[in-house]
């Protein structure tokens, strides 16, 4: 359920998700090596985790900016309850995709040098 508060769409209430959760099931691939070297695997994990943290911070900043633009109070509660508009979601998704391409696009070529364009 969504509620309108001063023209800003907010989540109406916290949803109790206890009946929709299950306990953590550890992966059997915890000690597996995917990139040929466990150090590379750990570095890749750290790089991806940092990318996720950067985007989470950027998205949270966007929420704060939206609340300030709407002259709404900025508190941890209003930040967590904020629901972006469909236009904001679309714009934020495009920005996230651009950040992913910029940050991780180089990993797609597998380390091989790109052929010169002729």
Residue frames as qw, qx, qy, qz and C-alpha x, y, z in Angstrom:
[[0.000, 0.889, 0.459, 0.000, 0.00, 0.00, 0.00],
 [0.416, 0.216, 0.000, 0.884, 1.17, 3.50, -0.80],
 [0.154, -0.819, -0.445, 0.327, 0.28, 6.74, 0.94],
 [0.339, 0.685, 0.105, 0.636, 0.52, 10.30, -0.31],
 [0.488, -0.682, -0.259, 0.479, 2.25, 12.69, 2.04],
 [0.081, -0.789, 0.112, 0.598, 2.62, 16.25, 0.81],
 [0.613, 0.697, -0.201, -0.312, 2.58, 15.16, -2.83],
 [0.155, 0.539, -0.828, -0.021, 5.32, 12.56, -2.24],
 [0.888, -0.076, -0.348, -0.290, 4.48, 8.89, -2.54],
 [0.151, -0.527, 0.752, -0.366, 5.55, 6.98, 0.57],
 [0.453, -0.094, -0.886, -0.033, 5.24, 3.39, 1.67],
 [0.543, -0.592, -0.181, -0.567, 2.24, 3.22, 4.00],
 [0.714, -0.574, 0.329, -0.231, 3.60, 0.76, 6.53],
 [0.047, -0.490, 0.868, 0.063, 6.29, -1.78, 7.10],
 [0.852, 0.065, -0.346, -0.388, 5.35, -5.18, 5.73],
 [0.637, -0.448, 0.606, -0.160, 5.84, -8.15, 7.99],
 [0.639, 0.485, -0.541, -0.252, 7.88, -10.55, 5.86],
 [0.355, -0.427, 0.798, -0.235, 8.52, -13.16, 8.53],
 [0.784, 0.165, 0.547, -0.242, 6.14, -15.62, 6.93],
 [0.728, 0.678, -0.051, -0.089, 7.84, -15.24, 3.53],
 [0.124, 0.774, -0.617, 0.073, 11.39, -16.01, 4.59],
 [0.978, -0.090, -0.177, 0.065, 13.43, -19.12, 4.99],
 [0.615, -0.679, 0.263, 0.301, 16.73, -19.68, 6.72],
 [0.216, 0.786, -0.508, -0.278, 20.00, -19.04, 4.94],
 [0.971, 0.089, 0.208, 0.077, 21.18, -21.99, 2.87],
 [0.266, -0.717, 0.475, 0.436, 24.95, -21.82, 2.43],
 [0.691, 0.608, -0.286, -0.266, 26.27, -22.35, -1.05],
 [0.935, -0.146, 0.254, 0.198, 28.21, -25.48, -1.82],
 [0.664, 0.591, 0.022, 0.457, 30.46, -23.34, -4.01],
 [0.369, -0.925, 0.060, 0.067, 31.94, -21.39, -1.09],
 [0.536, -0.576, 0.491, 0.374, 35.43, -22.85, -1.68],
 [0.744, 0.467, 0.405, 0.254, 35.11, -23.17, -5.45],
 [0.250, -0.508, 0.295, 0.770, 37.50, -21.29, -7.70],
 [0.575, 0.690, 0.418, -0.135, 35.85, -19.73, -10.75],
 [0.337, 0.921, -0.172, -0.096, 38.61, -17.55, -12.22],
 [0.825, 0.363, -0.335, 0.275, 41.50, -20.00, -11.93],
 [0.395, 0.217, -0.509, 0.733, 42.92, -18.36, -8.83],
 [0.352, -0.663, -0.636, 0.180, 41.21, -17.87, -5.45],
 [0.261, -0.406, -0.118, 0.868, 42.83, -14.44, -5.07],
 [0.077, -0.094, -0.473, -0.872, 41.18, -13.30, -8.31],
 [0.339, -0.530, -0.744, -0.223, 37.85, -14.67, -7.06],
 [0.374, -0.611, -0.467, 0.519, 38.17, -12.71, -3.80],
 [0.155, -0.249, 0.132, 0.947, 39.18, -9.55, -5.64],
 [0.172, -0.286, -0.636, -0.696, 36.23, -9.89, -8.02],
 [0.370, -0.615, -0.692, 0.078, 33.90, -10.38, -5.07],
 [0.310, -0.524, -0.252, 0.752, 35.28, -7.21, -3.42],
 [0.054, -0.054, 0.365, 0.928, 34.97, -5.19, -6.64],
 [0.269, -0.433, -0.703, -0.496, 31.35, -6.24, -7.18],
 [0.396, -0.627, -0.591, 0.317, 30.48, -5.59, -3.53],
 [0.236, -0.380, -0.053, 0.893, 32.00, -2.10, -3.76],
 [0.080, -0.157, -0.537, -0.825, 30.00, -1.40, -6.93],
 [0.352, -0.572, -0.721, -0.172, 26.80, -2.44, -5.16],
 [0.379, -0.589, -0.403, 0.589, 27.64, -0.16, -2.21],
 [0.137, -0.150, 0.203, 0.958, 28.37, 2.79, -4.52],
 [0.218, -0.347, -0.617, -0.672, 25.02, 2.39, -6.26],
 [0.406, -0.614, -0.665, 0.129, 23.15, 1.99, -2.95],
 [0.310, -0.476, -0.210, 0.796, 24.71, 5.26, -1.75],
 [0.005, 0.006, 0.397, 0.918, 23.88, 7.06, -5.00],
 [0.297, -0.473, -0.721, -0.410, 20.28, 5.84, -4.91],
 [0.392, -0.622, -0.545, 0.403, 19.89, 6.91, -1.30],
 [0.202, -0.313, 0.026, 0.928, 21.25, 10.35, -2.22],
 [0.127, -0.234, -0.587, -0.765, 18.67, 10.57, -5.01],
 [0.372, -0.614, -0.695, -0.040, 15.94, 9.84, -2.48],
 [0.349, -0.543, -0.299, 0.703, 17.27, 12.58, -0.17],
 [0.084, -0.097, 0.305, 0.944, 17.37, 15.03, -3.10],
 [0.235, -0.418, -0.700, -0.529, 13.79, 14.11, -4.04],
 [0.391, -0.652, -0.599, 0.252, 12.59, 14.66, -0.48],
 [0.279, -0.430, -0.083, 0.855, 14.37, 18.00, -0.28],
 [0.013, -0.103, -0.495, -0.862, 12.92, 19.10, -3.63],
 [0.369, -0.537, -0.667, -0.362, 9.43, 18.24, -2.33],
 [0.164, -0.537, 0.322, -0.763, 10.19, 20.16, 0.90],
 [0.864, -0.352, -0.307, -0.189, 9.64, 16.99, 2.92],
 [0.498, -0.737, 0.446, -0.100, 11.49, 16.15, 6.13],
 [0.670, 0.439, -0.597, 0.056, 14.61, 14.08, 5.60],
 [0.579, -0.502, 0.556, -0.322, 14.82, 11.40, 8.27],
 [0.091, -0.240, 0.957, 0.135, 15.91, 7.78, 8.16],
 [0.434, 0.356, 0.770, -0.303, 12.22, 6.85, 8.25],
 [0.507, 0.719, 0.102, -0.464, 11.20, 9.06, 5.30],
 [0.166, 0.587, -0.706, -0.359, 14.19, 7.88, 3.28],
 [0.191, -0.060, 0.980, 0.000, 13.30, 4.22, 3.85],
 [0.419, 0.499, 0.673, -0.350, 9.60, 4.84, 3.14],
 [0.257, 0.604, -0.240, -0.715, 10.16, 6.80, -0.09],
 [0.679, 0.317, 0.649, 0.130, 8.71, 5.29, -3.26],
 [0.126, -0.329, 0.400, 0.846, 10.13, 6.74, -6.48],
 [0.617, 0.525, 0.111, -0.576, 7.84, 7.77, -9.30],
 [0.874, 0.295, 0.361, 0.139, 7.85, 5.64, -12.47],
 [0.461, 0.854, -0.126, 0.207, 9.84, 8.40, -14.24],
 [0.280, -0.788, 0.531, -0.137, 12.41, 8.43, -11.43],
 [0.837, -0.158, 0.523, 0.017, 12.68, 4.63, -11.55],
 [0.788, 0.562, 0.179, 0.179, 13.31, 4.74, -15.29],
 [0.226, 0.899, -0.285, 0.242, 15.92, 7.51, -15.01],
 [0.495, -0.654, 0.556, -0.135, 17.65, 5.85, -12.05],
 [0.906, 0.062, 0.412, 0.070, 17.75, 2.51, -13.88],
 [0.650, 0.720, -0.019, 0.242, 19.38, 4.17, -16.90],
 [0.048, -0.865, 0.431, -0.253, 21.95, 5.83, -14.64],
 [0.739, -0.403, 0.533, -0.080, 22.63, 2.54, -12.84],
 [0.893, 0.334, 0.266, 0.146, 23.11, 0.75, -16.17],
 [0.411, 0.846, -0.204, 0.272, 25.51, 3.48, -17.29],
 [0.360, -0.747, 0.520, -0.203, 27.49, 3.14, -14.04],
 [0.878, -0.116, 0.464, 0.008, 27.65, -0.66, -14.47],
 [0.779, 0.581, 0.092, 0.217, 28.86, -0.31, -18.06],
 [0.165, 0.884, -0.328, 0.290, 31.46, 2.28, -17.10],
 [0.479, -0.642, 0.554, -0.228, 32.68, 0.37, -14.04],
 [0.701, -0.167, 0.692, -0.037, 32.46, -3.23, -15.18],
 [0.739, 0.624, -0.002, -0.254, 32.27, -3.07, -18.97],
 [0.216, 0.722, -0.655, -0.053, 36.01, -3.69, -19.24],
 [0.498, -0.262, 0.808, -0.177, 35.54, -7.11, -17.68],
 [0.814, 0.393, 0.260, -0.340, 33.55, -8.30, -20.70],
 [0.597, 0.676, -0.414, -0.124, 36.53, -8.60, -23.01],
 [0.979, -0.169, -0.060, 0.092, 38.15, -11.21, -20.77],
 [0.539, -0.680, 0.293, 0.402, 41.40, -9.29, -20.49],
 [0.660, 0.224, 0.469, 0.543, 42.23, -9.66, -24.17],
 [0.074, -0.402, 0.122, 0.904, 43.25, -6.48, -25.96],
 [0.561, 0.653, 0.387, -0.331, 40.62, -5.13, -28.31],
 [0.614, 0.259, 0.478, 0.572, 41.36, -5.33, -32.00],
 [0.069, -0.362, 0.073, 0.927, 42.05, -1.96, -33.58],
 [0.505, 0.676, 0.453, -0.288, 39.18, -0.48, -35.58],
 [0.353, -0.144, 0.548, 0.745, 40.01, -0.17, -39.29]]
